[in-house]
Amino acid sequence: MRLNVNQLSILVVDDHRFMQQLMRVMLTGLGVKTVVAALTVDEGIRLLSCQKFDIVIADYLMGGSSGAEFMRLTRSEHFQGDRFVPIIACTADTTPRTVSELRDAGADEILCKPVSPRALWNKIAAVANARRRFVQAPNFFGPDRRRRVAKVKGEDRRLVDVEKVVDIEEV
């Protein structure tokens, strides 16, 4: 997807109305015309199952569920909506454990709180203009977790039959 911000449709999944409003103000200030908010993981899944969104921004901690759970459900083979939708995780907890959990759940990008319009713009541009390819492995489906291509030779190289790279354009 090329970045044409005024045509984007963005779903914000966050259990705090203030953060939903803050995101809405920043996104509309950046030129986004359509911003829909969900208060719970279940509501977000329901909306994503019946509506097309270009990008999802999901908070990490949401009451009884987490943004990571939302991502796992969205990336699941049983999900009825777009499994390839770009997901930006939003969190104040940037510990390595949380970042790994979000990455392994299928987040495309991680947006750190407090959020600035510039940081938000950079994450939107990243998923719109420089999206990583999707990988299907026995225990993972989502954007390739590797940010750079390693040039490993010999017995340590990755086996092609272990992971299947899925081209987003093919779907």
C-alpha positions in Angstrom: 0.0 0.0 0.0 1.4 3.4 -0.9 0.8 6.1 1.7 -2.3 8.2 0.7 -3.2 9.2 4.2 -6.5 10.9 3.4 -7.9 7.6 2.1 -6.7 5.5 5.1 -9.2 3.7 7.4 -7.7 3.1 10.8 -9.1 1.0 13.7 -7.9 2.0 17.2 -8.3 -0.7 19.8 -7.8 0.8 23.3 -9.8 0.5 26.5 -9.2 4.1 27.5 -11.5 6.7 25.9 -8.9 9.4 26.5 -6.3 7.5 24.5 -8.8 6.8 21.7 -9.6 10.6 21.5 -5.9 11.4 21.5 -5.2 9.0 18.7 -8.3 10.3 16.8 -7.0 13.9 17.1 -3.5 13.0 16.0 -4.7 10.9 13.1 -7.1 13.4 11.8 -4.4 16.1 12.2 -2.2 13.9 10.0 -5.0 13.8 7.4 -6.7 10.5 8.1 -10.4 10.7 7.3 -11.7 7.5 8.9 -10.9 6.5 12.5 -13.0 3.9 14.3 -12.4 3.0 17.9 -13.0 -0.2 19.9 -12.9 -0.4 23.7 -12.2 -4.2 23.9 -10.4 -7.0 22.1 -13.7 -8.6 21.3 -15.1 -5.4 19.9 -12.0 -4.9 17.8 -12.1 -8.5 16.5 -15.8 -8.0 15.6 -15.2 -4.8 13.8 -12.2 -6.2 11.9 -14.2 -9.2 10.9 -16.9 -7.2 9.2 -15.2 -4.0 8.0 -12.1 -3.4 6.0 -9.4 -1.3 7.7 -6.0 -0.3 6.2 -4.2 -0.2 9.6 -5.0 -1.2 13.2 -3.4 0.5 16.2 -3.9 -1.7 19.3 -3.0 -0.9 22.9 -0.9 -3.6 24.8 -2.8 -3.6 28.1 -6.6 -3.6 27.9 -8.3 -4.8 31.1 -8.7 -8.5 31.0 -7.1 -9.0 27.5 -4.0 -7.7 25.8 -3.1 -6.3 22.5 -0.9 -9.3 22.0 -4.0 -11.5 22.4 -5.8 -9.3 19.8 -2.9 -9.8 17.4 -2.8 -13.6 17.9 -6.6 -13.8 17.2 -6.2 -11.6 14.1 -3.3 -13.6 12.7 -5.1 -16.9 13.5 -6.1 -19.2 10.6 -9.6 -19.2 12.1 -10.0 -15.4 11.8 -12.7 -14.4 9.4 -11.3 -11.0 8.5 -8.0 -9.8 6.9 -5.2 -11.7 8.6 -2.7 -9.5 6.7 -3.9 -6.2 8.1 -1.0 -4.1 9.4 -1.0 -3.8 13.2 0.8 -1.2 15.1 1.1 -2.1 18.8 1.0 0.8 21.2 2.6 0.5 24.7 4.3 2.3 27.5 6.0 -1.0 28.4 9.0 -1.3 26.2 10.9 -4.0 28.1 12.5 -6.7 25.9 9.9 -9.2 27.2 6.9 -7.1 26.1 8.5 -6.1 22.7 9.2 -9.8 22.0 5.7 -10.8 23.0 4.2 -8.2 20.7 6.6 -9.1 17.8 5.8 -12.8 18.3 2.1 -12.1 18.4 2.2 -10.6 14.9 2.8 -6.8 15.4 4.2 -5.0 12.4 5.5 -2.1 14.4 5.6 -1.0 18.0 4.7 2.6 18.9 6.0 3.7 22.3 4.0 5.9 24.7 3.9 8.7 25.2 2.9 9.0 21.5 3.9 11.9 19.4 2.4 12.8 16.0 5.9 12.3 14.4 6.3 8.8 15.9 2.8 7.9 14.8 3.4 9.2 11.3 6.7 7.2 11.1 4.9 3.9 12.1 2.1 4.5 9.7 4.6 5.2 6.9 6.6 2.1 7.8 3.5 -0.2 7.5 2.3 1.6 4.4 5.6 1.9 2.4 8.0 -0.6 3.8 6.0 -3.6 4.9 7.8 -6.7 5.8 6.9 -10.0 4.1 4.7 -12.4 6.0 6.0 -15.7 7.3 4.1 -18.9 8.0 5.9 -21.3 10.4 4.5 -24.0 12.6 4.0 -21.6 15.6 3.9 -18.2 13.9 2.0 -16.3 11.2 2.8 -12.7 10.7 5.3 -10.1 9.5 8.9 -11.5 9.3 10.4 -10.9 12.7 13.8 -10.3 11.2 14.5 -6.6 10.4 17.6 -7.3 8.3 18.7 -10.2 6.1 21.5 -12.2 7.6 24.0 -13.6 5.3 24.7 -16.9 7.0 26.4 -19.7 5.2 27.0 -23.3 6.0 25.0 -25.5 8.4 23.6 -22.6 10.4 21.6 -21.2 7.4 17.8 -21.3 7.7 16.1 -24.2 6.0 13.7 -23.1 3.3 11.1 -25.8 4.2 10.9 -24.7 7.8 9.3 -21.3 7.0 7.1 -20.4 4.1 7.3 -16.8 3.1 3.9 -15.4 2.1 3.8 -12.5 -0.4 1.1 -10.1 0.7 0.4 -9.2 -2.9 -0.5 -12.8 -3.7 -3.4 -12.8 -1.3 
